[in-house]
Amino acid sequence: AKKAQAVAARTFTLKASLTGGKHGDGSVCADSACCQAYISPEEYLNQHGAESAVEEARAAAEVTSGQVLTYEGTLIEATYFSCSGGKTEDALAVWGTDYPYLRSVNSPGEEAATHYSDTEFFDAEQFCAYLGIPLQGSPKDWVQNITYTSGGGVAEARICGKLFSGVQLRKLLGLRSTSISMTAAEEGITVMTKGYGH
């Protein structure tokens, strides 16, 4: 797994350097919501990380030196996530661009992962403020229709008559995933997500 991660991270960085990446100048930032989730070994150790993990990461990078992922001779979009929640998502559902090598597949074995599932509660006022919808009526009537992608993420949700994509809901509510289910009560909305990341 560490070797695979090293190859994916290397591919992501090399592609950015050749194409300009998300920032246009070939740089890769350490913001996990943008590019890569990277911290220096020193910072990792200061956050109670283990020296053995740093050595394992270095060893994985060294033993895979020069290895990258390609599709039909071109570097792939080597995106990755912290936890799939049991199933990956089609790239088309997340970014609106289809990549034949980024398709929804089952991803078992993550049930013990930290963010396999998470639950957040939003009181009625918070929920409406975050989504920019009027505070009116009962929260039980707000969520009118949710459709899902083949990967289990929200494709579209109609809330108080306003249409949201799963990506929009994730961003507006500060969620970890687009694999979202909602339960309404008079006092607010409980949102459960599965997985963490792209």
C-alpha positions as CSV (number, residue, x, y, z in Angstrom):
1,A,0.0,0.0,0.0
2,K,2.8,2.4,0.8
3,K,4.5,1.7,-2.5
4,A,1.2,2.2,-4.4
5,Q,0.8,5.5,-2.5
6,A,4.3,6.6,-3.5
7,V,3.7,5.9,-7.1
8,A,0.3,7.7,-7.1
9,A,1.8,10.8,-5.4
10,R,4.8,10.8,-7.8
11,T,2.5,10.6,-10.8
12,F,0.2,13.4,-9.5
13,T,3.2,15.7,-8.9
14,L,4.9,14.9,-12.2
15,K,1.7,15.5,-14.1
16,A,1.2,18.8,-12.4
17,S,4.8,19.8,-13.3
18,L,4.2,19.0,-16.9
19,T,0.7,20.4,-17.4
20,G,0.7,23.3,-15.0
21,G,-1.6,21.5,-12.5
22,K,-4.3,23.2,-10.5
23,H,-2.3,26.3,-9.9
24,G,-1.1,26.8,-13.5
25,D,2.6,27.0,-12.6
26,G,3.3,23.3,-12.0
27,S,3.3,23.6,-8.3
28,V,1.6,21.2,-5.9
29,C,0.3,22.6,-2.6
30,A,0.0,20.7,0.7
31,D,-3.8,21.5,1.0
32,S,-5.6,18.1,1.0
33,A,-8.7,19.7,-0.5
34,C,-6.7,21.0,-3.4
35,C,-3.6,19.0,-4.3
36,Q,-1.8,16.6,-1.8
37,A,-2.0,16.0,1.9
38,Y,1.7,16.5,2.7
39,I,3.5,17.5,5.9
40,S,7.2,17.4,6.4
41,P,8.7,14.6,8.4
42,E,9.6,17.0,11.1
43,E,6.1,18.3,11.4
44,Y,4.7,14.7,11.3
45,L,7.1,13.7,14.2
46,N,6.1,16.9,16.1
47,Q,2.5,15.7,15.9
48,H,3.4,12.4,17.6
49,G,4.1,10.5,14.4
50,A,6.3,7.5,14.5
51,E,9.9,7.6,13.1
52,S,9.3,4.1,11.7
53,A,6.4,5.5,9.5
54,V,8.7,8.1,8.1
55,E,11.3,5.5,7.3
56,E,8.7,3.2,5.7
57,A,7.5,6.2,3.5
58,R,11.1,7.0,2.5
59,A,11.7,3.3,1.7
60,A,8.6,3.1,-0.4
61,A,9.6,6.2,-2.4
62,E,13.1,4.9,-3.0
63,V,12.1,1.3,-4.0
64,T,9.5,2.7,-6.5
65,S,11.9,5.4,-7.8
66,G,11.0,6.4,-11.4
67,Q,7.7,4.5,-11.4
68,V,4.6,6.3,-12.6
69,L,1.0,5.4,-13.7
70,T,0.0,5.9,-17.3
71,Y,-3.0,5.2,-19.5
72,E,-2.3,4.8,-23.2
73,G,1.1,6.3,-22.8
74,T,0.0,9.4,-20.9
75,L,0.3,10.2,-17.1
76,I,-3.0,9.6,-15.4
77,E,-5.0,11.8,-13.1
78,A,-3.6,10.0,-10.0
79,T,-6.1,11.2,-7.4
80,Y,-6.6,9.4,-4.2
81,F,-8.5,9.6,-0.9
82,S,-8.3,8.8,2.7
83,C,-11.2,6.3,2.8
84,S,-13.7,5.2,0.1
85,G,-16.4,4.2,2.5
86,G,-16.7,0.9,0.7
87,K,-17.0,2.1,-2.9
88,T,-15.1,4.5,-5.2
89,E,-16.8,7.1,-7.4
90,D,-16.7,7.7,-11.2
91,A,-14.6,10.7,-12.1
92,L,-17.5,12.0,-14.1
93,A,-19.7,12.2,-11.0
94,V,-17.1,14.2,-9.1
95,W,-15.4,16.4,-11.7
96,G,-17.7,16.2,-14.7
97,T,-14.9,14.7,-16.8
98,D,-14.8,11.1,-17.8
99,Y,-11.6,9.1,-17.3
100,P,-11.9,5.4,-18.4
101,Y,-9.5,4.4,-15.6
102,L,-11.4,6.2,-12.8
103,R,-14.6,4.1,-12.5
104,S,-16.7,3.2,-9.5
105,V,-15.6,-0.1,-8.0
106,N,-16.2,-1.8,-4.6
107,S,-13.5,-1.1,-2.1
108,P,-13.9,-3.5,0.8
109,G,-11.8,-3.8,3.9
110,E,-12.0,-0.2,5.2
111,E,-14.7,-0.7,7.8
112,A,-12.3,0.0,10.6
113,A,-10.9,3.2,9.0
114,T,-11.3,6.4,11.0
115,H,-13.7,8.1,8.6
116,Y,-15.5,5.1,7.2
117,S,-18.7,6.7,8.4
118,D,-19.3,10.0,10.1
119,T,-22.4,11.7,11.5
120,E,-23.0,15.5,11.7
121,F,-26.1,17.3,13.1
122,F,-27.2,20.7,11.9
123,D,-29.9,22.6,13.7
124,A,-32.5,24.0,11.4
125,E,-31.0,27.5,11.4
126,Q,-27.5,26.3,10.7
127,F,-28.6,24.0,7.9
128,C,-30.5,26.7,6.1
129,A,-27.7,29.3,6.5
130,Y,-25.1,26.9,5.1
131,L,-27.2,26.1,2.1
132,G,-28.6,29.6,1.5
133,I,-32.2,28.5,1.7
134,P,-35.0,30.2,3.7
135,L,-35.8,29.0,7.2
136,Q,-39.5,28.0,6.9
137,G,-41.7,25.0,7.7
138,S,-40.6,21.8,9.2
139,P,-37.1,20.3,8.4
140,K,-39.0,17.0,7.9
141,D,-40.4,18.5,4.6
142,W,-37.2,20.1,3.3
143,V,-35.5,17.2,1.6
144,Q,-37.8,16.3,-1.2
145,N,-35.8,14.1,-3.5
146,I,-32.2,12.6,-3.6
147,T,-30.8,10.7,-6.6
148,Y,-27.5,8.8,-6.4
149,T,-24.6,8.1,-8.7
150,S,-23.4,4.5,-9.4
151,G,-20.7,5.0,-6.8
152,G,-23.2,5.8,-4.1
153,G,-22.6,9.5,-3.9
154,V,-25.4,12.1,-4.2
155,A,-26.0,13.1,-7.8
156,E,-28.7,15.6,-7.0
157,A,-30.7,16.6,-4.0
158,R,-33.7,18.9,-4.0
159,I,-33.9,20.7,-0.7
160,C,-36.6,23.4,-0.1
161,G,-37.1,23.5,-3.9
162,K,-33.4,24.2,-4.6
163,L,-31.3,21.7,-6.5
164,F,-27.8,20.8,-5.2
165,S,-25.2,18.4,-6.5
166,G,-23.4,16.1,-4.0
167,V,-20.2,18.1,-4.5
168,Q,-22.0,21.3,-3.6
169,L,-23.5,19.7,-0.5
170,R,-20.2,18.4,0.6
171,K,-18.6,21.8,0.2
172,L,-21.4,23.9,1.7
173,L,-21.9,21.7,4.7
174,G,-18.2,20.9,5.3
175,L,-18.7,17.2,4.8
176,R,-16.0,14.5,4.2
177,S,-17.7,12.8,1.3
178,T,-20.6,13.0,-1.3
179,S,-21.9,9.6,0.0
180,I,-24.6,11.4,2.0
181,S,-27.8,10.3,3.7
182,M,-30.0,12.7,5.6
183,T,-32.5,12.2,8.4
184,A,-34.8,15.1,9.4
185,A,-36.4,15.9,12.7
186,E,-38.2,19.0,14.0
187,E,-35.0,20.4,15.5
188,G,-32.8,19.9,12.4
189,I,-31.1,17.5,10.0
190,T,-28.7,14.6,10.8
191,V,-26.3,13.9,7.9
192,M,-24.4,10.7,7.7
193,T,-21.4,10.3,5.3
194,K,-19.3,7.3,4.2
195,G,-15.7,7.8,3.3
196,Y,-13.3,10.7,3.3
197,G,-11.9,12.5,0.2
198,H,-12.2,12.5,-3.6
